Amino acid sequence: MSQVAAVRKPSRPVIGATAVAEAGATDPPWLRARRDEAWATYQATPMPSTRSEEWRYTDLSRKLQLDELVVAHGDRGPGAAAILPDALRRTMEQDRDSAARIVDIDGKVVSVELDESLARQGVVLASLRDAAREDDGDIRRLLATRAVPASDGKFPALNAALWNDGVYLRIPRGVRVERPVRLSRWVSRPGSATFTRIFIVAEEASQLSFVDEILSPDFETTTLVNTAVELFSYRGAQIQYVSLQRLGRGGFYLANQRTLAERDSTLDTLNVALGGSVGRVDLNASLLGPGAHSDMLGLYFGDADQHFDFNTSQDHVSPNAHSDLLYKGALDGSARGIFRGIIRVHEGAQGTDAYQTNRNLILSDDAIATSLPNLEIEADDVRCSHGATVGQLDAEALFYLMSRGLTRGKAERLVVLGFLGEVLARLPMGGVVEKVTNAIVAKLRGV
Amino acid sequence: MPGNEVIQGLGLDDYKYGFVTDSEPVFRTRPGLDAEIVEQISARKDEPEWMLKRRLKALRIYESKPMPKWGGDLSELEDTLRQTYFYVKPQEQMERSWDDVPENIKETFERLGIPEAERKILAGVGAQYDSEMVYHSLKEEWEAKGVIFDSIEDGLKNHPELFRKHFGTVIPAADNKFAALNSAVWSGGSFVYIPPGVELETPLQAYFRVNQERLGQFERTLIIAGEGSRAHYIEGCTAPVYSTDSFHSGVIEIIVNRDAYFRYTTIQNWSNNMYNLVTQRALVHQGAHMEWLDGNLGSKLTMKYPSCYLMGEGAHGEILSIAYAGDGQHQDTGGKVIHVAPHTSSSIVSKSISKGTGRSSYRGLCKVYDGATNARSNVECDALLINETSRTDTFPYIEIDEKSATVGHEATVSKIGAEQLFYLMSRGMDEAEAMALIVRGFIEPIAKELPLEYAVELNRLIEMEMEGSVG
């Protein structure tokens, strides 16, 4: 299959007002207005520079030339779903069971499959573009307003102005979706910029797990994928969101994720970064009601000149909520890993339990790890701790394994897998563990 | 939350040093800062041309650098500085005997317990009053061994080559805005030289007192510890309580040569109207050992991060930091360790207590450069919050460019645990005793490092203020 390779000369506009107008051409008026407003915010917001604390270690002026990118418009026809690229098809085949699947190619949803029985229970899974056009009221109220609004920064504004398509998923009250809902994304066009939004609402006491996997071939030129993820768990609901970032080299993955967890709800996230040349994830978990809980997991494995930057925050607004973050990374070649995390315990958020751990394994002389685990605490009845470590492979563990007859290479692979495996063990989801383990093993062959 | 009164009982909030001494300075510059004032300061000190040039250059750097946007709230500082006296000369010359120090100034230091401490346990004492050192002395036995302990001005005058070789090499004027300011208007501070192999058995102490309202104090200290030497330097700081804000911005440069050991202890107990923005840095050479013991109890806002640059193989740096932030205070403190050479090791331990509307922030950096093989560093921060309105932050930066480095950071934040209280009370203590015991236990690991047996002033701070009238 080579349809994907048949890339046409890009004729779409560069990032600008024309692109905004085009993105909103078929939108209802409220959404067009929202895009215009976001575009104004984007223009009024300076490009983040390394002089700002949050971008200190990722120099956009060197890594991303926005004006050279062409806005992806996902303009393939309705037959696209039938001609999926091989790599995407292969990874989809590895997914074991799914409750539903949505496929997005170059920023456009090409197919949506939802289990009959779930549809009957009122579960809604749709292209966000279509859903916004029909609007159930909630979209208008919540889209790019509460979770990832344009006012959050340069890229949230850009996404709110230019998003082309994405996922709308709504789980009605009390409905439990036992198997994962999967989003499979593919980016094919070198030098393109794709803007996608994921919008998930889990109503009271409902349950859902969602896997967002993205792949691409290697690119000669920088190719941007920008994703805004808005997750809402209402009272007593449970959401697990997993992002599997497996772009090819040349890919620049830029994600803004926010989870809003209301009373007694659980909103867990797992960010896995394996691919692309640059990955930057801004994740904010807001604990809005007592009893809310967020596990925040991260796993990254960088080699060659890969650059991964995670910027997380845990906002304890309400008392008696719990959040627990664990980000672990291994860095090989001249890769660079940056973790910057902050726990903010707001005034009055008594009884907060918040933890934050970042651990890094440096596998080569040229790899660099930077860790900035921060705390800001404005309540006194709290339990908070954070820890960060940077180290190399444990010599004793290696020695032990080698004394049992393993070669050095095998022993090293085992230790790294064990180190990173701790993260996967905290959120074992069908298909994800195997895929990630295989990807790590493939990378480790070079160690 | 019980126990406000208990914590008050610990005495941390009672400021005993807020008295004003009635004394007329012999000279002071007009409020504010410009090149003319810098020239006046330099002329008063009868300085060589090169120093004046440096001061003027530093002034230009200061003016060109923006006010920091991080750390504490500096929004009112520019207004404060416009009305600040940058130089106030309290007496004509520095004295070598307490008897010659003017009566009212001497009295001030007596109330602070300094001359008594000197007689008992110190190798040498320097006392700064407003902008100048008013007193400096060193016991004869140490002078005979070649130890130099002088005011910084006399260091420049009497040891010009040694001074010029090292001055500004550890902290250049361009390092940060306040280092530039200090480099332009510095006055007072110590010049210390410990010859190779000399081991000082008792500490040197410098005492900094601000008396003049709206004063800016800019002490500058340069310390050179020779190969294989050992010494301990203590500084203490207090000031009267005025309704206007004062400003203290010191620069401390320390060179710890091969295999030497140096400990620098600060007990900062400025009144709550003082901005305290200090740059302290040590270059630690091969096999040498540097310790910063940093106690921040006073001031309105302190921003201070003592640092160790571990330049030679096997160098070791240690920073012990304790901060107490009471109502309206912000202690933005911490430490930096920079590993440049192989087999270097470092440790930072920070403990803070925030009470009332106080805020304590730990801000630190651990940097390991490529090539600093087998570097090891560990950072531990613990924060205790007493009230609902108290606040604490932790901002550690960890930057590792070396594969074989091992670096860890741990921090915890807690309030006094109900379980701990219950346990102690079940053993027959009343609540006040139990609270006090827990607070003492919390700061114990650092408090025990303080040279209790030495300076009276330190004893006061630790015993009276930390332990207080318990039971």
Interface residues (C-beta under 8 A of the other chain):
Chain A: E53 E347 G348 Q350 N360 I362 L363 S364 D365 D366 A367 I368 A369 T370 S371 L372 P373 N374 L375 E376 I377 E378 A379 D380 D381 V382 R383 C384 S385 H386 G387 A388 T389 V390 G391 Q392
Chain B: M1 W70 V368 D370 A383 L385 I386 N387 E388 T389 S390 R391 T392 D393 T394 F395 P396 Y397 I398 E399 I400 D401 E402 K403 S404 A405 T406 V407 G408 H409 E410 A411 T412 V413 S414 K415
